[in-house]
Amino acid sequence: MRLVLVLALLSFARPSLADVAPEPSPTAASAAQRPSGYHLPPAERARALAKARAEYGLYFAGALYGLAVAALLVVARVGTRLRTLAERASRRRFLQTLLYVPALIVLLAVLTLPVDIYGQWLQLKYGQSIQSWGSWFWDVLKVDLLVIGLGTPLAWGLYALIRRSPRRWWLYSWLAAIPLVLFLQLIAPLVIEPLFFKLAPLTDKHAYLADDLEKVVNRGGFDIPTTRMFELTVSEKSRSLNAYVDGLGATKRVVVWDTTIARLSPAEIMFVFGHELGHYVLGHIQQGIAFVLAMLLASLYLGYRSVNWAIARFGAKLEIRDAADLSSLPLLILVFGIFSFAATPISSAFSRHQEHAADVYGLRAIRGLVRDYQAAAAHAFQVMGEIDLDDPEPGAFIRFWLYDHPPIGERIDFALAYDPLEEIPPR
C-alpha cells in the first residue's frame, strides 16, 4: 500500500495545448467491426471481481481501523505520556519534538502495519506484485524514515506557529505549506524516486522509443531532449504499466516503466505517454497543486476549530493543556484523518475529470503519428485492465467514492468512439 502511495506521489505532470495534424476518422463500418468495452475470460473475470471486493473492503476497513487507532491514542492519552517523557528528557522544545514525533510515528506505523501487510498479501495473491517480503519491508522502512524526516521539522514548525498565533496558526501554516509543496514537487524526481526504483537513460536500450516519444512531446510544444528520457525498472516489484512526465523546470523529464515497454507496442506506449503528457500540457500539475492547497486550507481551518472545541470540552480528561501542547498531535491526526476520509469523493471526482481530459489529449497527441490511434489506445487500456485485473463492473457508489480514473470499460469505449471533429479540446 505504501509503495502504491510512493508511485502515485511520483506521477505528477504539466503547460499549453498544441493542435495536432488532422487525420481522417475511421469509417462507421470499421469502427463497428472493433471489439468494444472491457473483456476478460470467465475465470479472469471472476478473479477480477474477487480482487475488487477484497480491495474495496480493505480500503474501508483500513480507513476505519486507522481512525480507530488514532482515536485510541487520544483516549488512552498516549500523546500525554510521550510528551511527559520528552519534557523530562529536555527543556528545549525542538529536542522535545525530536523525541516525541518519531516515537509517535513509529507507534502509528507499527499499529497500522497489519493493514499494509494484508494489502501486500492481496497484491501477491492476485499477481499484481512480484516483490519479495524482504524488499517490501525495506521499502516500508524507507517510507517511514521519510515520514519521520519530513514530519519532525514540520511538527516543530506547526507547534511554533500555534504558540505564536493561537488564532491564526491555521492560516500561517497554510501559507508556509505553499513553497514546501512546490519544493517537494521539484526534488521528488531527484531525491525520492531513486530510493525505490532504478533509472537508466531510455536511449541505452530503446533509442527508437525515445525518438517516438520525442514526436509526442513536440506535439505539446515542448522540448524535452532524449537525454532527459528514462526507463524506470519497476518489474522487480510490480506488474503495473505506466509512463509519465515529472519534475519542474530543470528537473522536468520523461519516465517510462520497463513493464510498459515489455507489454505494449510502440504505438500503445505513445498513447500512454501522450495521456501522461496531457496532464502536463493541460496544466494539471498547477491545478492539482491548487486543489491540494485548497483542501489543505479547509482541513487546517476545520482542524483548528475542531481541536479547540475538543480541548475545551475534553482537554482536562485527556490531559491536553491547550492546542500548543505536543500531546494534542494525536488529536490533530485523528481530525485530519476524518476530514481526509470524508473528502475522498471530492478528490476522486476532481481526478476523474483530469484523467478523462488526459485521455482526450492522448488521443489527439498521437493522431497522425499512429495509423489507427483509437484502436491503439483501446488495446492499451485492455492490456492494462487485464494486468491490473480491473473491476469489470464497479458499482455506482464505489465509482463515486473511490474511482480517481474513469472505469476501464468506459475509457475503451470512449477511445473507440472518439471523433476529433466533435470533441471540444480541453483547456
For each residue, the residues with C-beta under 8 A, 3 or more apart:
1: 4 5 62 115 116 119 120
2: 5 6 116 139 140 143
3: 6 7 131 136 139 143 196 237 238
4: 1 7 8
5: 1 2 8 9 143
6: 2 3 9 10 139 143 192 196
7: 3 4 10 11 238 240 242
8: 4 5 11
9: 5 6 12 188 192
10: 6 7 188 189 192 193 244 246
11: 7 8 242 244 246 276
12: 9 185 188 244 246 279 285 288
13: 244 245 246 276 277 278 279 280 284 285 358
14: 245 248 252 279 280 281 283 284 285 286
15: 280 281 283 286
16: 220 221 281
17: 220 281 282 361 425 426 427
18: 219 220 221 281
19: 425
20: 219 364 365 367 368
21: 367 368
22: 367 368 420
23: 367 368 373 420
24:
25: 419 420 421
26: 30 31 372 374
27: 30 31
28: 31 32
29: 32 33
30: 26 27 33 34
31: 26 27 28 34 374 416 417
32: 28 29
33: 29 30
34: 30 31 375 378 416
35: 39
36: 412 413 416
37: 409 412 413
38: 381 382 385 390 392 407 408 409 412
39: 35 382
40: 44 45 48 385 386 392
41: 44 45
42: 45 46
43: 46 47
44: 40 41 47 48 386 389
45: 40 41 42 48 49 392
46: 42 43 49 50
47: 43 44 50 51 126 389
48: 40 44 45 51 52 389 390 391 392
49: 45 46 52 53 391 392 393
50: 46 47 53 54
51: 47 48 54 55 122 126 389 391
52: 48 49 55 56 389 390 391 394
53: 49 50 56 57
54: 50 51 57 58 122
55: 51 52 58 59 122
56: 52 53 59 60 398 402
57: 53 54 60 61
58: 54 55 61 62 115 118 119 122
59: 55 56 62 63 402
60: 56 57 63 64
61: 57 58 64 65 115
62: 1 58 59 65 66 112 115 119
63: 59 60 66 67 341
64: 60 61 67 68
65: 61 62 68 69 112 115
66: 62 63 69 70 112 115 337
67: 63 64 70 71 334 337 338 341
68: 64 65 71 72
69: 65 66 72 73 108 111 112
70: 66 67 73 74 108 330 333 334 337
71: 67 68 74 75 334
72: 68 69 75 76 78
73: 69 70 76 78 79 104 107 108 330 333 334
74: 70 71 77 78 79 318 330 331 334
75: 71 72 318
76: 72 73
77: 74 80 81 318 319 327
78: 72 73 74 81 82 104 107 330
79: 73 74 82 83 104 320 326 327 328 329 330 331
80: 77 83 84 318 319 320 327
81: 77 78 84 85
82: 78 79 85 86 100 103 104 326 327
83: 79 80 86 87 96 100 325 326 327
84: 80 81 87 88
85: 81 82 88 89 99
86: 82 83 89 90 95 96 97 99 100 326
87: 83 84 90 91 96
88: 84 85
89: 85 86 95 96 99
90: 86 87 95 96 99
91: 87
92: 95 96
93: 96 97 156 159 160
94: 97 98 156
95: 86 89 90 92 98 99
96: 83 86 87 89 90 92 93 99 100 326
97: 86 93 94 100 101 152 155 156 159 326
98: 94 95 101 102 152 156
99: 85 86 89 90 95 96 102 103
100: 82 83 86 96 97 103 104 155 326 329
101: 97 98 104 105 148 151 152 155 156 329
102: 98 99 105 106 148 152
103: 82 99 100 106 107
104: 73 78 79 82 100 101 107 108 329 330
105: 101 102 108 109 144 147 148 151
106: 102 103 109 110 144 148
107: 73 78 103 104 110 111
108: 69 70 73 104 105 111 112 333
109: 105 106 112 113 140 144 147
110: 106 107 113
111: 69 107 108
112: 62 65 66 69 108 109 115 116
113: 109 110 116 117 140
114: 117 118
115: 1 58 61 62 65 66 112 118 119
116: 1 2 112 113 119 120 140
117: 113 114 120 121
118: 58 114 115 121 122
119: 1 58 62 115 116 122 123
120: 1 116 117 123 124 129 131 133 136
121: 117 118 124 125
122: 51 54 55 58 118 119 125 126 128
123: 119 120 126 128 129
124: 120 121 127 128 129 130 131
125: 121 122
126: 47 51 122 123 389
127: 124 130 239 389
128: 122 123 124 238 239 240 388 389
129: 120 123 124 136 237 238 239
130: 124 127 235 236 237 238 239
131: 3 120 124 135 136 139 236 237 238
132: 135 136
133: 120 136 137
134: 137 138
135: 131 132 138 139 236 237
136: 3 120 129 131 132 133 139 140 237
137: 133 134 140 141
138: 134 135 141 142
139: 2 3 6 131 135 136 142 143 196 237
140: 2 109 113 116 136 137 143 144
141: 137 138 144 145
142: 138 139 145 146 195 196
143: 2 3 5 6 139 140 146 147
144: 105 106 109 140 141 147 148
145: 141 142 148 149
146: 142 143 149 150 192 195
147: 105 109 143 144 150 151
148: 101 102 105 106 144 145 151 152
149: 145 146 152
150: 146 147 153 154
151: 101 105 147 148 154 155
152: 97 98 101 102 148 149 155 156
153: 150 156 157
154: 150 151 157 158 180
155: 97 100 101 151 152 158 159 329
156: 93 94 97 98 101 152 153 159 160
157: 153 154 160 161 173 176
158: 154 155 161 162 169 173
159: 93 97 155 156 162 163 324 326
160: 93 156 157 163 164
161: 157 158 164 165 169 172 173 176
162: 158 159 165 166 169 323 324
163: 159 160 166 324
164: 160 161 169
165: 161 162 168 169 172
166: 162 163 169 322 323 324
167:
168: 165 171 172
169: 158 161 162 164 165 166 172 173 304 323
170: 173 174 297 300 301 303 304
171: 168 174 175 297 300 301
172: 161 165 168 169 175 176
173: 157 158 161 169 170 176 177 300
174: 170 171 177 178 293 296 297 300
175: 171 172 178
176: 157 161 172 173 179 180
177: 173 174 180 181 293 296
178: 174 175 181 182 293
179: 176 182 183
180: 154 176 177 183 184
181: 177 178 184 185 289 292 293
182: 178 179 185 186 248 289
183: 179 180 186 187
184: 180 181 187 188
185: 12 181 182 188 247 248 285 289
186: 182 183 247 248 249 251
187: 183 184 190 191 192 251
188: 9 10 12 184 185 191 192 193 246 247
189: 10 192 193 246 247 251 253 255
190: 187 193 194 247 251
191: 187 188 194 195
192: 6 9 10 146 187 188 189 195 196
193: 10 188 189 190 196 197 199 232 246
194: 190 191 197 198 199
195: 142 146 191 192
196: 3 6 139 142 192 193
197: 193 194 232 233 234 237
198: 194 232 233
199: 193 194 230 231 232 233 255
200: 204 205 230 231 233
201: 204 227 229 230 231
202: 205 206 207 209 210 213 226 229 230 231 254 256
203: 206 207 210 226 227 229
204: 200 201 231
205: 200 202 231
206: 202 203 209 210 231 256 261
207: 202 203 210 211 226
208: 211 212 266
209: 202 206 212 213 256 261 266 269
210: 202 203 206 207 213 214 226 229
211: 207 208 214 215 226
212: 208 209 215 216 266 269 270 369
213: 202 209 210 216 217 229 254 256 269 270 273
214: 210 211 217 218 224 225 226 229
215: 211 212 218 219 270 369
216: 212 213 219 220 270 273 274 277 365 366 369
217: 213 214 220 222 223 224 254 277
218: 214 215 221 222 223
219: 18 20 215 216 274 365 369
220: 16 17 18 216 217 277 280 281 365
221: 16 18 218 281
222: 217 218 280 281
223: 217 218
224: 214 217 228 229 245 252 253 254
225: 214 228 229
226: 202 203 207 210 211 214 229
227: 201 203
228: 224 225 252 253 254
229: 201 202 203 210 213 214 224 225 226 253 254 255 256
230: 199 200 201 202 253 254 255 256
231: 199 200 201 202 204 205 206 255 256 257 258 261
232: 193 197 198 199 255 256 257 258
233: 197 198 199 200 236 258
234: 197 237 238 240 242 257 258 259
235: 130 238 239 257 258 259 262
236: 130 131 135 233
237: 3 129 130 131 135 136 139 197 234
238: 3 7 128 129 130 131 234 235 259
239: 127 128 129 130 235 259 387 388
240: 7 128 234 257 259 384 387 388
241: 257 259 260 263 264 272 383 384 387
242: 7 11 234 257 259 260 272 276
243: 254 255 256 257 260 269 272 273 276
244: 10 11 12 13 254 255 273 276 279
245: 13 14 224 252 253 254 255 276 277 279 280
246: 10 11 12 13 188 189 193 251 252 253 255
247: 185 186 188 189 190 250 251 252 253
248: 14 182 185 186 251 252 285
249: 186 252
250: 247
251: 186 187 189 190 246 247 248
252: 14 224 228 245 246 247 248 249
253: 189 224 228 229 230 245 246 247
254: 202 213 217 224 228 229 230 243 244 245 273
255: 189 199 229 230 231 232 243 244 245 246
256: 202 206 209 213 229 230 231 232 243 260 261 269 273
257: 231 232 234 235 240 241 242 243 260 261
258: 231 232 233 234 235 261 262
259: 234 235 238 239 240 241 242 262 263
260: 241 242 243 256 257 263 264 269 272
261: 206 209 231 256 257 258 264 269
262: 235 258 259
263: 241 259 260 383 387
264: 241 260 261 268 269 272 380 383
265: 268 269 376 379
266: 208 209 212 269 270
267: 270 271 366 370 371 373 376
268: 264 265 271 272 376 377 379 380 383
269: 209 212 213 243 256 260 261 264 265 266 272 273 380
270: 212 213 215 216 266 267 273 274 365 366 369 370 376
271: 267 268 274 275 362 363 365 366 370 373 376 377 380
272: 241 242 243 260 264 268 269 275 276 362 380
273: 213 216 243 244 254 256 269 270 276 277 362
274: 216 219 270 271 277 278 361 362 363 364 365 366
275: 271 272 278 279 358 359 361 362
276: 11 13 242 243 244 245 272 273 279 280 358 362
277: 13 216 217 220 245 273 274 280 281 361 362 365
278: 13 274 275 281 282 284 357 358 359 360 361 362 365
279: 12 13 14 244 245 275 276 282 284 285 354 358
280: 13 14 15 220 222 245 276 277 284 285
281: 14 15 16 17 18 220 221 222 277 278 361
282: 17 278 279 354 357 358 361 426 427
283: 14 15 286 287
284: 13 14 278 279 280 287 288 354 357 358
285: 12 13 14 185 248 279 280 288 289
286: 14 15 283 289 290
287: 283 284 290 291 354
288: 12 284 285 291 292 354
289: 181 182 185 285 286 292 293
290: 286 287 293 294
291: 287 288 294 295 347 350
292: 181 288 289 295 296
293: 174 177 178 181 289 290 296 297
294: 290 291 297 298
295: 291 292 298 299 343 346 347
296: 174 177 292 293 299 300
297: 170 171 174 293 294 300 301
298: 294 295 301 302 339
299: 295 296 302 303 336 339 340 343
300: 170 171 173 174 296 297 303 304
301: 170 171 297 298 304 305
302: 298 299 305 306 335 339
303: 170 299 300 306 307 332 335 336 339
304: 169 170 300 301 307 308 323
305: 301 302 308 309
306: 302 303 309 310 335
307: 303 304 310 311 323 328 331 332 335
308: 304 305 311 312 323
309: 305 306 312 313
310: 306 307 313 314 315 331 335
311: 307 308 314 315 318 320 322 323 328 331
312: 308 309 315
313: 309 310
314: 310 311 317 318 320
315: 310 311 312 318 319 320 321 322
316: 319
317: 314
318: 74 75 77 80 311 314 315 327 331
319: 77 80 315 316 327
320: 79 80 311 314 315 325 327 328 331
321: 315 324 325 327
322: 166 311 315 325 328
323: 162 166 169 304 307 308 311 328
324: 159 162 163 166 321 328
325: 83 320 321 322 328
326: 79 82 83 86 96 97 100 159 329
327: 77 79 80 82 83 318 319 320 321 330
328: 79 307 311 320 322 323 324 325 331 332
329: 79 100 101 104 155 326 332 333
330: 70 73 74 78 79 104 327 333 334
331: 74 79 307 310 311 318 320 328 334 335
332: 303 307 328 329 335 336
333: 70 73 108 329 330 336 337
334: 67 70 71 73 74 330 331 337 338
335: 302 303 306 307 310 331 332 338 339
336: 299 303 332 333 339 340
337: 66 67 70 333 334 340 341
338: 67 334 335 341 342
339: 298 299 302 303 335 336 342 343
340: 299 336 337 343 344
341: 63 67 337 338 344
342: 338 339
343: 295 299 339 340 346 347
344: 340 341 347 348 401 402
345: 348 349 400 401
346: 295 343 349 350
347: 291 295 343 344 350 351 404
348: 344 345 351 352 400 401 402 403 404
349: 345 346 352 353 400
350: 291 346 347 353 354
351: 347 348 354 355 404 405
352: 348 349 355 356 403 404 405 406
353: 349 350 356 357
354: 279 282 284 287 288 350 351 357 358
355: 351 352 358 359 404 405 406
356: 352 353 359 360 406 414
357: 278 282 284 353 354 360 361 426
358: 13 275 276 278 279 282 284 354 355 361 362
359: 275 278 355 356 362 363 377 406 411 414 415
360: 278 356 357 363 364 418 423 425 426
361: 17 274 275 277 278 281 282 357 358 364 365 426
362: 271 272 273 274 275 276 277 278 358 359 365 366 377
363: 271 274 359 360 366 367 373 374 377 415 418 420
364: 20 274 360 361 367 420 423 425
365: 20 216 219 220 270 271 274 277 278 361 362 369
366: 216 267 270 271 274 362 363 369 370 373 376 377
367: 20 21 22 23 363 364 370 373 420
368: 20 21 22 23
369: 212 215 216 219 270 365 366 373
370: 267 270 271 366 367 373 376
371: 267
372: 26 375 376
373: 23 267 271 363 366 367 369 370 376 377
374: 26 31 363 377 378 415 416 418
375: 34 372 378 379 416
376: 265 267 268 270 271 366 370 372 373 379 380
377: 268 271 359 362 363 366 373 374 380 381 415 418
378: 34 374 375 381 382 412 415 416
379: 265 268 375 376 382 383
380: 264 268 269 271 272 376 377 383 384
381: 38 377 378 384 385 408 411 412 415
382: 38 39 378 379 385 386 408 412
383: 241 263 264 268 379 380 386 387
384: 240 241 380 381 387 388 390 408
385: 38 40 381 382 388 389 390 408 412
386: 40 44 382 383 389
387: 239 240 241 263 383 384
388: 128 239 240 384 385
389: 44 47 48 51 52 126 127 128 385 386
390: 38 48 52 384 385 407 408
391: 48 49 51 52 394 398 407
392: 38 40 45 48 49 408 409
393: 49
394: 52 391 398 399 403 407
395: 398 399
396: 399 400
397: 400 401
398: 56 391 394 395 401 402 403
399: 394 395 396 402 403 407
400: 345 348 349 396 397 403
401: 344 345 348 397 398
402: 56 59 344 348 398 399
403: 348 352 394 398 399 400 406 407
404: 347 348 351 352 355
405: 351 352 355 408 411
406: 352 355 356 359 403 410 411 414
407: 38 390 391 394 399 403 410 411
408: 38 381 382 384 385 390 392 405 411 412
409: 37 38 392 412 413
410: 406 407 413 414
411: 359 381 405 406 407 408 414 415
412: 36 37 38 378 381 382 385 408 409 415 416
413: 36 37 409 410 416 417
414: 356 359 406 410 411 417 418
415: 359 363 374 377 378 381 411 412 418
416: 31 34 36 374 375 378 412 413
417: 31 413 414
418: 360 363 374 377 414 415 423
419: 25 422 423
420: 22 23 25 363 364 367 423
421: 25
422: 419
423: 360 364 418 419 420
424:
425: 17 19 360 364
426: 17 282 357 360 361
427: 17 282
